[in-house]
Amino acid sequence: MSNFIAEDDFDSKLLERSKLIVPSVSIGNVPQLTVDLLLTTLDVKRVGFIDDDNVIPVAGKREDTQAVGITVAIEGKFPQISEIFQSKDQKWTLIQQRAPLIQKHLLRFATNLVSFIERFKFSEVITLASADATRRNDAQLTGTPLRVLTTSSISNDLQKRITSLKLKQLEYLKSEDFIESHDVGSTNTDADDVPRIPGGGVTRNFYKLAKEKGLPLLVLIWFALEGDNTLDAIQLANHANSLLGLFPSQDSVAWKTPKSWQGIFGKPFDRDLY
């Protein structure tokens, strides 16, 4: 079970009818890095937390050194929590998840997330995900490494935007091309009507449930490899902005990077040692 814990000065009714952006912990952590860019560039404030015992508990120092409190798994005051932010115009709500899920609890977490979305009646949901680039089929090897999945409930405006930008729907992998043991961090759902997303974490389970519930969901999937994925995050953020119109300039945005990116790979080595 997950609980929404609002900040003392926030009215949770302001979540209703806003558009929700949520990352799926996937290969290369591209979705979380992308949300980092959105949070540091958009004018947002932290409005609460989601406490969910399906998330591996972590805690650490907050980005804003002047702020009181700590950073946690899905951001908040407790270790098993995701932080929730909202733009000052109440149009956008963003979840940041900083820790992976307990592997056997993917479906439970997806169910809780769907319940949260239904409770606050978000007008649209955008999930950011990444998939294992080594598992692409021949059709996915050329062009932009971006694919989308949509439910039939998304708005006509968003569907038209997807069409105008010529974004491709995620292709189905042939069963003989898919090796379940290599699908690290993905789901084991057997539904044939849901494309496989190798390395996509909870994405497939969440999409399946959202589709069954008739939720207006758009999934943006970026093919990635493990490594320095900051450039992947910038590209995914650019595509998200072009599609969603997060900023006035839809062609290029001067993305602000958080302080945490400075230590992603530790401190540079001392060249005098070699």
C-alpha positions as CSV (number, residue, x, y, z in Angstrom):
1,M,0.0,0.0,0.0
2,S,1.2,3.6,-0.7
3,N,0.2,6.8,1.1
4,F,0.3,10.3,-0.1
5,I,1.8,12.6,2.5
6,A,1.2,16.3,1.7
7,E,3.5,19.1,2.9
8,D,1.9,21.1,5.7
9,D,1.1,24.1,3.5
10,F,-0.2,22.2,0.5
11,D,-3.8,21.4,-0.4
12,S,-3.8,18.0,-2.0
13,K,-6.9,19.0,-4.1
14,L,-4.5,21.0,-6.2
15,L,-3.2,17.7,-7.7
16,E,-6.5,17.0,-9.3
17,R,-6.7,17.5,-13.1
18,S,-3.0,18.4,-13.4
19,K,-0.8,16.4,-15.7
20,L,1.5,13.8,-14.0
21,I,5.0,13.0,-15.1
22,V,6.5,9.9,-13.5
23,P,9.7,8.0,-14.2
24,S,10.0,4.2,-14.4
25,V,13.4,3.1,-12.9
26,S,14.9,1.6,-16.1
27,I,18.2,0.7,-17.7
28,G,20.8,3.5,-17.4
29,N,18.5,5.5,-15.0
30,V,17.6,7.7,-18.0
31,P,14.0,8.5,-16.8
32,Q,15.2,9.7,-13.3
33,L,17.9,11.8,-14.9
34,T,15.4,13.3,-17.2
35,V,13.1,14.2,-14.3
36,D,16.1,15.8,-12.6
37,L,16.4,18.2,-15.6
38,L,12.7,19.0,-15.5
39,L,12.7,19.7,-11.8
40,T,15.7,22.0,-11.9
41,T,14.5,23.9,-15.0
42,L,10.8,24.1,-14.3
43,D,9.5,26.5,-11.6
44,V,8.4,23.8,-9.1
45,K,8.0,23.3,-5.4
46,R,7.9,20.1,-3.4
47,V,4.3,19.4,-2.3
48,G,4.5,16.0,-0.7
49,F,5.6,12.4,-0.8
50,I,4.4,8.9,-1.6
51,D,5.2,6.3,1.0
52,D,5.4,2.9,-0.6
53,D,6.9,-0.2,0.9
54,N,7.7,-1.7,-2.5
55,V,10.6,0.7,-3.0
56,I,14.0,-0.1,-1.7
57,P,14.6,2.4,1.2
58,V,17.4,4.9,0.8
59,A,18.2,8.3,2.3
60,G,20.6,11.1,1.5
61,K,21.4,14.8,1.5
62,R,19.0,17.1,-0.3
63,E,20.0,19.0,-3.4
64,D,19.1,22.3,-1.8
65,T,21.6,22.7,1.0
66,Q,19.5,25.5,2.5
67,A,16.5,23.3,2.8
68,V,15.5,21.3,5.9
69,G,15.2,17.5,5.7
70,I,16.6,14.7,3.6
71,T,16.2,13.1,0.2
72,V,14.7,9.7,0.1
73,A,13.7,6.9,-2.3
74,I,10.6,8.6,-3.8
75,E,11.5,11.7,-2.1
76,G,10.4,12.7,1.3
77,K,10.7,12.5,5.1
78,F,10.7,8.7,5.2
79,P,13.0,6.2,3.6
80,Q,10.5,4.4,1.4
81,I,9.1,7.5,-0.3
82,S,9.0,9.3,-3.6
83,E,9.0,13.1,-3.8
84,I,6.2,14.9,-5.5
85,F,6.6,18.3,-7.0
86,Q,4.2,20.7,-8.7
87,S,4.6,23.7,-11.0
88,K,3.4,26.9,-9.6
89,D,0.7,27.1,-12.2
90,Q,-0.6,23.7,-11.0
91,K,-0.4,22.4,-14.5
92,W,2.3,19.8,-14.0
93,T,2.9,17.4,-11.2
94,L,6.2,15.4,-11.2
95,I,7.2,12.4,-9.2
96,Q,10.9,11.7,-8.6
97,Q,11.8,8.1,-7.6
98,R,15.4,7.7,-6.5
99,A,15.6,4.0,-5.7
100,P,14.6,0.8,-7.6
101,L,11.7,-1.4,-6.7
102,I,11.8,-4.7,-4.9
103,Q,12.0,-7.0,-7.8
104,K,9.1,-9.3,-6.8
105,H,6.9,-6.3,-6.0
106,L,6.6,-4.7,-9.4
107,L,3.0,-5.5,-9.9
108,R,2.1,-4.3,-6.4
109,F,3.8,-1.0,-7.0
110,A,2.1,-0.6,-10.4
111,T,-1.3,-1.2,-8.7
112,N,-0.5,1.3,-6.0
113,L,0.5,3.9,-8.6
114,V,-2.7,3.4,-10.6
115,S,-4.7,3.8,-7.4
116,F,-2.9,7.1,-6.7
117,I,-3.7,8.3,-10.2
118,E,-7.3,7.4,-9.9
119,R,-7.6,9.1,-6.5
120,F,-6.4,12.4,-7.7
121,K,-8.0,12.3,-11.2
122,F,-4.9,13.4,-13.1
123,S,-5.9,14.7,-16.6
124,E,-3.1,12.9,-18.3
125,V,-0.1,10.7,-17.2
126,I,3.3,10.7,-18.9
127,T,5.7,7.9,-18.0
128,L,9.3,8.2,-18.9
129,A,11.1,4.9,-19.4
130,S,14.2,3.4,-21.1
131,A,14.8,0.1,-22.8
132,D,17.9,-2.0,-23.4
133,A,19.4,-0.8,-26.7
134,T,21.1,-4.2,-27.2
135,R,17.7,-5.9,-27.4
136,R,16.5,-3.8,-30.4
137,N,15.2,-5.5,-33.5
138,D,16.3,-4.5,-37.0
139,A,13.6,-1.9,-37.4
140,Q,14.7,-0.1,-34.3
141,L,18.4,0.3,-35.2
142,T,18.0,3.4,-37.4
143,G,16.4,6.8,-36.7
144,T,15.7,8.4,-33.3
145,P,16.0,5.9,-30.4
146,L,12.6,7.0,-29.1
147,R,9.4,5.0,-29.1
148,V,5.9,5.7,-27.6
149,L,3.1,3.7,-26.1
150,T,-0.3,5.2,-25.6
151,T,-3.7,4.1,-24.3
152,S,-6.8,5.0,-26.2
153,S,-7.8,7.5,-23.5
154,I,-5.2,10.2,-24.3
155,S,-6.4,13.5,-25.5
156,N,-6.9,14.2,-29.2
157,D,-4.5,17.1,-29.0
158,L,-1.7,14.9,-27.6
159,Q,-2.4,12.2,-30.3
160,K,-2.2,14.8,-33.0
161,R,1.1,16.0,-31.6
162,I,2.5,12.5,-31.6
163,T,1.4,12.2,-35.3
164,S,2.8,15.6,-36.3
165,L,6.2,14.8,-34.7
166,K,6.2,11.4,-36.5
167,L,6.9,9.5,-33.3
168,K,6.9,5.7,-33.7
169,Q,4.9,3.3,-31.6
170,L,7.0,0.7,-29.8
171,E,7.3,-2.4,-32.0
172,Y,6.6,-5.9,-30.9
173,L,9.6,-8.2,-30.4
174,K,9.3,-11.7,-31.7
175,S,9.2,-14.2,-29.0
176,E,12.3,-16.0,-30.4
177,D,14.3,-12.8,-30.2
178,F,13.4,-12.2,-26.6
179,I,15.4,-13.9,-23.8
180,E,13.6,-13.5,-20.5
181,S,16.8,-14.1,-18.5
182,H,18.3,-11.0,-20.1
183,D,15.4,-8.8,-19.3
184,V,17.0,-7.3,-16.2
185,G,14.6,-5.1,-14.3
186,S,11.6,-5.7,-16.5
187,T,8.3,-7.4,-15.9
188,N,7.2,-10.9,-16.6
189,T,3.7,-10.1,-17.8
190,D,2.5,-12.6,-20.4
191,A,0.0,-10.3,-22.1
192,D,0.6,-10.6,-25.8
193,D,-1.1,-7.2,-26.4
194,V,1.6,-5.4,-24.5
195,P,5.0,-5.0,-26.2
196,R,8.0,-6.2,-24.3
197,I,10.3,-3.6,-22.8
198,P,13.6,-5.2,-21.9
199,G,15.2,-3.3,-19.0
200,G,12.1,-1.2,-18.6
201,G,11.4,-2.0,-15.0
202,V,7.7,-1.6,-14.0
203,T,6.8,0.1,-17.3
204,R,5.1,-2.9,-18.9
205,N,3.0,-3.8,-15.8
206,F,2.0,-0.2,-15.3
207,Y,1.0,0.2,-19.0
208,K,-1.1,-2.9,-18.9
209,L,-3.0,-1.8,-15.8
210,A,-3.5,1.7,-17.1
211,K,-4.9,0.3,-20.3
212,E,-7.3,-2.0,-18.5
213,K,-8.4,0.9,-16.3
214,G,-8.8,3.3,-19.2
215,L,-6.3,5.8,-17.9
216,P,-5.0,8.5,-20.3
217,L,-1.3,7.3,-20.4
218,L,1.6,8.2,-22.7
219,V,4.9,6.3,-22.3
220,L,8.0,7.7,-23.7
221,I,10.7,5.0,-24.1
222,W,14.3,5.7,-24.9
223,F,16.7,3.0,-26.0
224,A,19.8,3.2,-23.8
225,L,22.9,1.4,-22.5
226,E,24.5,1.5,-19.1
227,G,27.1,4.2,-18.6
228,D,27.1,8.0,-18.6
229,N,23.5,8.6,-19.6
230,T,23.3,12.3,-19.0
231,L,23.2,13.0,-22.7
232,D,20.4,10.5,-23.1
233,A,18.5,12.3,-20.4
234,I,18.9,15.7,-22.2
235,Q,17.7,14.2,-25.5
236,L,14.7,12.6,-23.8
237,A,13.9,15.9,-22.1
238,N,14.1,17.7,-25.4
239,H,11.6,15.2,-27.0
240,A,9.3,15.4,-24.0
241,N,9.3,19.2,-24.2
242,S,8.6,19.2,-28.0
243,L,5.7,16.8,-27.4
244,L,4.2,18.3,-24.2
245,G,5.1,22.0,-24.5
246,L,6.6,22.2,-21.0
247,F,8.5,25.4,-22.0
248,P,7.7,28.2,-24.4
249,S,10.6,27.3,-26.6
250,Q,9.9,23.8,-27.9
251,D,13.0,23.6,-30.0
252,S,15.8,24.2,-27.6
253,V,15.9,24.6,-23.8
254,A,18.8,25.6,-21.6
255,W,18.5,22.7,-19.2
256,K,19.8,23.3,-15.7
257,T,21.6,20.3,-14.2
258,P,21.3,19.5,-10.5
259,K,24.3,19.4,-8.2
260,S,24.0,15.7,-7.8
261,W,25.2,15.3,-11.4
262,Q,28.6,16.6,-10.4
263,G,29.3,13.4,-8.5
264,I,27.6,10.8,-10.6
265,F,30.9,9.1,-11.4
266,G,32.9,10.3,-8.4
267,K,35.8,12.7,-8.4
268,P,38.2,12.8,-11.4
269,F,41.4,10.7,-10.8
270,D,44.7,12.4,-10.1
271,R,46.6,12.3,-13.4
272,D,49.9,12.7,-11.5
273,L,49.5,9.2,-10.2
274,Y,50.0,7.7,-13.7
